[in-house]
Amino acid sequence: MYDRILVPTDGESMDRVYDHALDIASQRGATVHLLYVVDDRAFLTLDERMRDDVLAELESEGASATTSATDRFAAADVETVTATARGDPADEILAYAEANDVDLVVMGTRRRNYRESMVGSVSQKVIARSDAPVLTVGLADEE
């Protein structure tokens, strides 16, 4: 049932998410797809050179995050596929899941303040729009 598991990562505080995905993947012989999305919407007003530098830095962080996660899954003999995308995180996660026929999305969620909850979190948007089941794992609160 779960052959392809998508784990969107931002590289921060993802241990609990990885633990859940690893448990499911190792029991099912599933491949874990690790996706890092560079949210480039906030940088559209920056000077082009500055924007390029910021995006390059974020892409580097994404490569580091997916490499670190890949190492963790490889240590447990779980096959991984890595990818980086640019754009709205929820849209990119959903597009990747559809394009790769993902069976399950395992992602983190954080407690948000009232204002952020009114706008909606990435995990809320993915849950509402995903064709695949979505397992959300609470991350450490950011106080």
Contacts in CASP RR format, 6 or more apart in sequence:
PFRMAT RR
TARGET T0000
AUTHOR 0000-0000-0000
METHOD contacts of the structure
MODEL  1
MYDRILVPTDGESMDRVYDHALDIASQRGATVHLLYVVDDRAFLTLDERM
RDDVLAELESEGASATTSATDRFAAADVETVTATARGDPADEILAYAEAN
DVDLVVMGTRRRNYRESMVGSVSQKVIARSDAPVLTVGLADEE
1 28 0 8 1.000
1 103 0 8 1.000
2 24 0 8 1.000
2 25 0 8 1.000
2 28 0 8 1.000
2 30 0 8 1.000
2 103 0 8 1.000
2 104 0 8 1.000
3 28 0 8 1.000
3 29 0 8 1.000
3 30 0 8 1.000
3 31 0 8 1.000
3 103 0 8 1.000
4 30 0 8 1.000
4 31 0 8 1.000
4 33 0 8 1.000
4 100 0 8 1.000
4 101 0 8 1.000
4 102 0 8 1.000
4 103 0 8 1.000
4 104 0 8 1.000
5 21 0 8 1.000
5 24 0 8 1.000
5 25 0 8 1.000
5 30 0 8 1.000
5 31 0 8 1.000
5 32 0 8 1.000
5 33 0 8 1.000
5 102 0 8 1.000
5 103 0 8 1.000
5 104 0 8 1.000
5 105 0 8 1.000
5 106 0 8 1.000
6 32 0 8 1.000
6 33 0 8 1.000
6 35 0 8 1.000
6 93 0 8 1.000
6 96 0 8 1.000
6 97 0 8 1.000
6 100 0 8 1.000
6 102 0 8 1.000
6 104 0 8 1.000
6 105 0 8 1.000
6 106 0 8 1.000
6 107 0 8 1.000
6 132 0 8 1.000
7 14 0 8 1.000
7 17 0 8 1.000
7 18 0 8 1.000
7 21 0 8 1.000
7 32 0 8 1.000
7 33 0 8 1.000
7 34 0 8 1.000
7 35 0 8 1.000
7 69 0 8 1.000
7 105 0 8 1.000
7 106 0 8 1.000
7 107 0 8 1.000
8 35 0 8 1.000
8 36 0 8 1.000
8 37 0 8 1.000
8 89 0 8 1.000
8 93 0 8 1.000
8 105 0 8 1.000
8 107 0 8 1.000
8 122 0 8 1.000
8 126 0 8 1.000
9 17 0 8 1.000
9 34 0 8 1.000
9 35 0 8 1.000
9 36 0 8 1.000
9 62 0 8 1.000
9 65 0 8 1.000
9 66 0 8 1.000
9 69 0 8 1.000
10 36 0 8 1.000
10 65 0 8 1.000
11 36 0 8 1.000
11 61 0 8 1.000
11 62 0 8 1.000
11 64 0 8 1.000
11 65 0 8 1.000
11 68 0 8 1.000
11 69 0 8 1.000
13 139 0 8 1.000
13 140 0 8 1.000
14 65 0 8 1.000
14 69 0 8 1.000
14 108 0 8 1.000
14 139 0 8 1.000
16 108 0 8 1.000
16 137 0 8 1.000
16 138 0 8 1.000
16 139 0 8 1.000
17 106 0 8 1.000
17 107 0 8 1.000
17 108 0 8 1.000
17 137 0 8 1.000
17 139 0 8 1.000
18 69 0 8 1.000
18 72 0 8 1.000
18 73 0 8 1.000
20 106 0 8 1.000
20 135 0 8 1.000
20 137 0 8 1.000
21 32 0 8 1.000
21 73 0 8 1.000
21 106 0 8 1.000
22 32 0 8 1.000
22 72 0 8 1.000
22 73 0 8 1.000
22 76 0 8 1.000
22 78 0 8 1.000
24 30 0 8 1.000
24 104 0 8 1.000
24 106 0 8 1.000
24 135 0 8 1.000
25 31 0 8 1.000
25 32 0 8 1.000
25 73 0 8 1.000
25 78 0 8 1.000
26 76 0 8 1.000
26 77 0 8 1.000
26 78 0 8 1.000
29 78 0 8 1.000
30 78 0 8 1.000
30 103 0 8 1.000
30 104 0 8 1.000
31 78 0 8 1.000
31 79 0 8 1.000
31 80 0 8 1.000
31 81 0 8 1.000
32 73 0 8 1.000
32 78 0 8 1.000
32 79 0 8 1.000
32 80 0 8 1.000
32 81 0 8 1.000
33 80 0 8 1.000
33 81 0 8 1.000
33 82 0 8 1.000
33 83 0 8 1.000
33 96 0 8 1.000
33 100 0 8 1.000
33 102 0 8 1.000
34 65 0 8 1.000
34 66 0 8 1.000
34 69 0 8 1.000
34 70 0 8 1.000
34 73 0 8 1.000
34 80 0 8 1.000
34 81 0 8 1.000
34 82 0 8 1.000
34 83 0 8 1.000
35 66 0 8 1.000
35 82 0 8 1.000
35 83 0 8 1.000
35 84 0 8 1.000
35 85 0 8 1.000
35 92 0 8 1.000
35 93 0 8 1.000
35 96 0 8 1.000
36 61 0 8 1.000
36 62 0 8 1.000
36 63 0 8 1.000
36 65 0 8 1.000
36 66 0 8 1.000
36 82 0 8 1.000
36 83 0 8 1.000
36 84 0 8 1.000
36 85 0 8 1.000
37 84 0 8 1.000
37 85 0 8 1.000
37 86 0 8 1.000
37 87 0 8 1.000
37 89 0 8 1.000
37 92 0 8 1.000
37 93 0 8 1.000
38 55 0 8 1.000
38 58 0 8 1.000
38 59 0 8 1.000
38 62 0 8 1.000
38 84 0 8 1.000
38 85 0 8 1.000
38 86 0 8 1.000
38 87 0 8 1.000
39 87 0 8 1.000
39 88 0 8 1.000
39 89 0 8 1.000
40 55 0 8 1.000
40 58 0 8 1.000
40 86 0 8 1.000
40 87 0 8 1.000
41 87 0 8 1.000
41 88 0 8 1.000
43 51 0 8 1.000
43 54 0 8 1.000
43 55 0 8 1.000
44 51 0 8 1.000
46 54 0 8 1.000
55 86 0 8 1.000
59 84 0 8 1.000
62 84 0 8 1.000
63 84 0 8 1.000
66 82 0 8 1.000
66 83 0 8 1.000
66 84 0 8 1.000
67 82 0 8 1.000
69 80 0 8 1.000
69 82 0 8 1.000
70 80 0 8 1.000
70 82 0 8 1.000
73 79 0 8 1.000
73 80 0 8 1.000
74 80 0 8 1.000
81 100 0 8 1.000
83 96 0 8 1.000
85 92 0 8 1.000
85 95 0 8 1.000
85 96 0 8 1.000
86 92 0 8 1.000
89 122 0 8 1.000
90 122 0 8 1.000
90 125 0 8 1.000
90 126 0 8 1.000
90 129 0 8 1.000
93 105 0 8 1.000
93 107 0 8 1.000
93 122 0 8 1.000
93 126 0 8 1.000
94 126 0 8 1.000
94 129 0 8 1.000
94 130 0 8 1.000
96 102 0 8 1.000
97 105 0 8 1.000
97 130 0 8 1.000
97 131 0 8 1.000
97 132 0 8 1.000
98 131 0 8 1.000
102 132 0 8 1.000
103 132 0 8 1.000
103 133 0 8 1.000
104 132 0 8 1.000
104 133 0 8 1.000
104 134 0 8 1.000
104 135 0 8 1.000
105 126 0 8 1.000
105 130 0 8 1.000
105 132 0 8 1.000
105 133 0 8 1.000
105 134 0 8 1.000
105 135 0 8 1.000
106 134 0 8 1.000
106 135 0 8 1.000
106 137 0 8 1.000
107 122 0 8 1.000
107 123 0 8 1.000
107 126 0 8 1.000
107 134 0 8 1.000
107 135 0 8 1.000
107 136 0 8 1.000
107 137 0 8 1.000
108 123 0 8 1.000
108 136 0 8 1.000
108 137 0 8 1.000
108 138 0 8 1.000
108 139 0 8 1.000
109 121 0 8 1.000
109 123 0 8 1.000
109 124 0 8 1.000
109 136 0 8 1.000
109 137 0 8 1.000
109 138 0 8 1.000
109 139 0 8 1.000
110 121 0 8 1.000
110 138 0 8 1.000
110 139 0 8 1.000
110 141 0 8 1.000
110 142 0 8 1.000
111 141 0 8 1.000
112 120 0 8 1.000
112 121 0 8 1.000
123 134 0 8 1.000
123 136 0 8 1.000
126 134 0 8 1.000
127 134 0 8 1.000
127 136 0 8 1.000
END
